[in-house]
Amino acid sequence: MPLLAFETSCDETSAAVVHDGRVLSSVVSSQIRLHSEYGGVVPELAAREHLRNLIPVATTALAEAHTSTDQLDAVAATRGPGLPNALLMGLKSAQAMAFTLRKPFLGIHHHEAHLYSPWISGKPPVADFSAFEPNLSLIVSGGHTMLVHVQSELNHKLLGSTVDDAAGECFDKTGKLIGLPYPAGPEIDRLAEQGNPKAFDFPRPMMNDAGDDFSFSGLKTSVRYFLRDNPALLENPQQIKDLCASVQAAIVDVLVKKTVKAAKRLRLGCVTASGGVTCNRALRRELLTACQANNLKLRLAEKELCTDNAAMVGILAERKLHHGVHAGSLAEEILPNWPLDEAFSQEAV
């Protein structure tokens, strides 16, 4: 029977219905326009919008899946990490529905769901875990940049993460310095396609370090000082495109080289990538080129599944039930700072 999932960890209100690995519906209501005038997500406004949008989004998801609430087998929601009040809206709504319907409830780790989104593809989307194999997974978004060794289904180990700014945060903050609208990542991607990535030389922080951690605050600071010393550059449209391409190249170089290096060190044959920044065209191209050069398989999350969505939450919840992971308690609270290594695994059942 179908499972209904909610995702409200940040500024997207999403609901999805999944059944036997198939995504029957996936509805996302974005808040980008609301937050754009503030240059970033305002937590209180995000929570209010989730409260406003949850019922319409869930109703639409059920209708598109031709599913009624009494047909549901379980309900799931993102439990963390994320913005506390935003998480609260989705988690408590899902728990209330599960209680009313007397169905199992599962609280899902947002990053763990990202780990499995590259295995969902097609139209309509279907999760193909028959092809699953151990992999090195890159999760890269506005709030997180991490490398994870996925040893088997529901069994993973965090290798490294950002020690300061995430890659997506670096994109957005750099874009703000240039004068681009929020979120700046997609705009930098667009402008960079017409720019010269070798026009300006920016640092690649921690790219050659032995560990698997990331750091992007130094790159952002380098751009700030560069613009301070070259203010006239912002008056030249082509130089703005070159600047975007050069900054993007620095970020992508770090992400690709550290990902491939970790995969080779662990002797893995497969790399996966997910998260909002994985929509970036240069990152997708360079990952593919690097993986082909190193005889690595590459699975990239579909672009509509890179950003926050309930489809990946529902698919992971269904896999957990398939592997016998027990349903959570209706008294579970949100975990805004939930470490990935503490997410339930098959061994914890």
C-alpha positions in Angstrom: 0.0 0.0 0.0 1.2 3.6 -0.6 3.2 5.7 1.8 2.8 9.5 2.2 5.9 11.6 3.0 6.5 15.2 4.0 9.6 17.3 3.7 9.8 20.7 5.4 13.5 21.0 6.6 14.0 24.5 5.1 12.0 26.6 2.6 10.3 24.0 0.4 7.0 22.5 1.4 6.8 19.1 -0.2 4.6 16.0 -0.1 4.9 12.8 -2.1 3.2 9.4 -2.4 5.4 6.4 -3.1 4.4 2.7 -3.6 6.7 -0.2 -4.2 9.6 2.0 -5.2 7.6 4.1 -7.6 7.0 7.8 -7.0 3.3 8.2 -7.7 3.4 11.9 -7.1 5.8 14.6 -5.9 4.6 18.1 -5.1 6.9 20.9 -4.1 5.9 24.5 -3.1 8.9 26.8 -3.1 9.3 29.9 -1.0 12.2 31.5 -3.1 10.2 34.6 -4.0 9.2 35.2 -0.4 12.8 35.0 0.9 14.6 36.7 -2.0 14.0 40.2 -0.8 15.9 39.3 2.5 18.8 37.7 0.7 18.3 34.4 2.5 15.8 32.1 4.3 14.0 33.8 7.2 13.2 30.8 9.6 10.0 32.4 11.0 8.6 33.1 7.6 9.5 29.6 6.4 7.6 28.0 9.2 4.5 30.2 8.6 4.5 29.3 4.9 4.8 25.6 5.7 1.8 25.8 7.9 -0.1 27.6 5.1 1.0 25.2 2.3 1.1 21.7 4.0 -2.6 20.8 3.6 -2.9 22.0 -0.1 0.4 20.3 -1.0 -0.6 17.0 0.6 -4.0 17.1 -0.9 -2.6 17.7 -4.4 0.0 14.9 -3.9 -2.8 12.4 -2.9 -5.0 13.5 -5.8 -2.2 13.1 -8.4 -1.4 9.7 -7.0 -5.1 8.7 -7.1 -4.8 7.7 -3.5 -7.1 8.4 -0.5 -5.9 8.7 3.1 -7.5 5.4 4.0 -5.4 3.6 1.4 -2.1 4.7 3.0 0.1 2.1 4.6 2.4 4.5 6.5 3.3 8.2 6.9 6.9 9.7 7.0 8.5 13.1 7.5 11.9 14.6 7.7 12.9 14.7 11.4 16.2 16.6 10.9 18.5 18.2 10.4 17.1 21.6 9.4 15.4 24.7 10.7 13.6 23.9 14.0 10.3 25.5 13.4 10.2 24.4 9.7 10.9 20.8 10.7 8.2 21.0 13.4 5.5 21.8 10.9 6.1 18.7 8.8 6.9 16.3 11.6 3.9 17.1 13.8 1.5 17.1 10.8 2.8 13.6 9.7 2.5 12.3 13.3 -1.0 13.7 13.6 -2.0 12.0 10.4 -0.4 8.7 11.4 -2.2 8.8 14.7 -5.6 9.6 13.1 -5.2 6.8 10.5 -3.6 4.4 13.0 -0.7 3.8 10.6 3.1 3.5 11.3 5.1 6.7 11.3 8.8 7.1 10.3 11.0 10.1 11.1 13.7 10.4 8.3 17.1 11.9 8.3 17.3 14.5 5.5 20.8 13.7 4.4 20.3 10.0 4.5 17.4 10.5 2.1 19.8 12.4 -0.2 22.1 9.4 -0.2 19.5 7.3 -2.0 18.0 10.0 -4.4 20.6 9.1 -7.1 19.0 5.7 -7.4 15.6 7.2 -8.4 15.2 7.9 -12.1 12.8 7.9 -15.0 9.4 9.4 -15.7 7.5 8.5 -13.7 10.4 8.1 -11.2 11.2 4.6 -10.0 13.9 3.6 -7.4 16.0 0.8 -8.8 17.9 -0.7 -5.8 18.6 -3.9 -7.8 21.5 -2.0 -9.2 22.7 -0.7 -5.8 26.3 -1.1 -5.0 28.7 0.4 -2.4 29.5 4.0 -3.3 31.2 7.2 -2.4 28.4 9.8 -2.1 28.8 13.6 -2.4 26.0 15.6 -0.8 26.4 19.3 -1.7 23.8 22.0 -1.0 23.4 25.5 0.5 23.8 24.2 4.0 25.9 21.1 3.7 28.9 19.7 1.9 29.9 16.1 2.8 31.4 12.9 1.6 29.8 9.7 2.8 30.9 6.0 2.3 27.7 4.1 1.7 28.8 0.5 2.4 25.4 -1.1 1.8 21.7 -0.1 2.0 21.1 1.8 5.3 24.7 1.4 6.3 26.9 4.4 5.8 29.8 6.3 7.3 30.4 10.0 7.2 34.0 10.7 6.0 34.1 14.5 6.0 32.1 17.6 5.9 32.5 21.4 5.7 34.4 23.1 8.6 32.8 26.4 7.7 30.8 27.5 4.7 29.1 24.9 2.5 29.6 25.0 -1.3 26.1 26.3 -1.9 26.6 29.0 0.7 29.8 30.1 -1.0 27.9 30.4 -4.3 25.1 32.5 -2.7 27.5 34.7 -0.7 29.7 35.3 -3.7 26.7 36.1 -5.8 25.6 38.7 -3.2 29.1 40.3 -3.4 28.7 40.5 -7.2 25.1 41.9 -6.9 23.2 38.9 -8.1 19.7 38.1 -6.7 19.1 35.3 -4.1 19.6 32.4 -4.6 22.7 33.3 -6.6 23.8 29.7 -7.3 21.6 29.2 -10.4 22.5 32.7 -11.7 26.2 32.1 -11.4 25.7 28.8 -13.2 23.9 30.7 -16.1 26.5 33.5 -16.3 29.4 31.1 -16.0 28.4 29.2 -19.1 29.4 32.4 -21.1 32.5 33.1 -19.1 36.2 32.1 -19.0 36.9 29.8 -16.0 40.6 30.6 -16.3 40.2 34.4 -16.3 40.9 34.8 -12.6 42.8 32.5 -10.2 41.0 31.9 -6.9 42.2 29.5 -4.2 41.0 25.9 -3.9 40.8 25.5 -0.1 41.8 22.1 1.4 41.7 20.5 -2.1 45.0 18.7 -1.5 44.6 17.9 2.2 44.8 14.3 3.2 41.4 14.4 4.9 37.9 14.5 3.5 36.7 17.8 5.0 35.9 20.9 3.0 36.2 24.7 3.6 34.8 27.5 1.4 34.9 30.6 3.6 38.5 31.4 2.4 37.3 31.4 -1.2 34.5 33.7 -0.4 36.9 36.1 1.4 39.2 36.0 -1.5 36.4 37.1 -3.8 35.5 39.9 -1.4 39.1 41.3 -1.5 39.4 40.8 -5.2 36.3 43.0 -5.8 37.5 45.5 -3.3 40.7 45.9 -5.3 38.9 45.7 -8.7 35.6 47.6 -8.3 35.4 48.6 -12.0 35.1 44.9 -13.0 31.4 44.9 -11.9 30.7 47.5 -14.6 31.8 45.1 -17.4 29.2 42.4 -18.2 31.7 40.0 -19.8 34.1 40.3 -16.8 31.2 39.5 -14.5 30.6 36.3 -16.5 34.4 35.5 -16.3 34.3 36.1 -12.6 31.3 33.8 -12.1 33.1 31.1 -14.2 36.3 31.4 -12.3 34.6 31.2 -8.9 32.5 28.3 -10.0 35.6 26.5 -11.4 37.3 26.8 -8.0 34.4 25.3 -6.1 33.8 22.5 -8.7 37.5 21.6 -8.7 37.5 21.1 -4.9 34.3 19.0 -5.0 35.3 16.8 -7.9 38.9 16.1 -6.9 38.2 15.3 -3.2 35.3 13.1 -4.2 37.3 11.1 -6.8 40.3 10.9 -4.4 38.1 9.4 -1.6 36.5 6.9 -3.9 39.9 5.7 -5.2 41.3 5.5 -1.7 38.4 3.3 -0.6 38.6 1.2 -3.8 35.0 1.9 -4.7 33.7 1.6 -8.2 30.8 3.9 -7.9 30.3 7.6 -7.1 26.9 9.3 -6.4 26.0 13.0 -6.0 22.9 14.8 -4.7 21.8 18.0 -3.1 20.8 21.4 -4.6 24.3 22.3 -5.9 24.3 19.1 -8.0 22.0 20.9 -10.4 25.1 23.0 -11.4 26.0 22.1 -15.0 29.7 22.5 -14.6 29.7 20.2 -11.5 27.8 17.5 -13.4 30.1 17.7 -16.4 33.3 17.7 -14.4 32.2 14.8 -12.2 31.3 12.8 -15.3 34.7 13.5 -16.9 36.6 12.7 -13.8 34.7 9.5 -13.1 35.2 8.3 -16.7 38.9 9.0 -16.5 39.2 7.0 -13.3 36.9 4.1 -14.4 34.2 5.0 -11.9 30.5 4.6 -12.4 28.6 7.9 -11.7 25.0 8.3 -10.6 23.7 11.8 -10.4 20.4 12.6 -8.8 17.8 13.9 -11.3 17.7 17.7 -11.1 14.2 17.7 -9.7 15.3 15.4 -6.9 18.5 17.3 -6.1 16.7 20.1 -4.2 14.6 19.3 -1.1 11.8 17.0 -1.9 9.5 14.5 -0.2 10.0 11.8 -2.9 13.4 10.9 -1.5 12.0 10.9 2.0 9.3 8.5 1.0 11.6 6.2 -0.9 14.0 5.9 2.1 11.1 5.3 4.5 9.8 2.5 2.3 13.3 0.9 2.1 13.5 1.1 5.9 10.2 -0.7 6.2 11.4 -3.2 3.6 14.5 -4.0 5.6 12.5 -4.4 8.8 13.4 -1.1 10.5 10.8 -0.4 13.2 8.4 2.5 12.8 9.1 5.5 15.1 7.2 6.7 18.0 4.5 9.4 17.6 6.2 11.2 20.5 9.4 11.7 18.6 10.7 15.2 18.5 12.6 17.1 15.8 16.4 16.8 15.7 17.6 20.0 14.1 21.3 19.0 14.5 20.9 15.3 13.9 24.4 13.9 12.9 24.3 11.7 9.9 26.2 8.9 11.6 23.4 8.7 14.2 20.7 8.0 11.6 19.1 4.6 12.1 20.8 1.9 10.1 19.9 -1.7 9.4 22.3 -2.8 12.1 20.4 -0.7 14.7 17.2 -2.6 14.2 
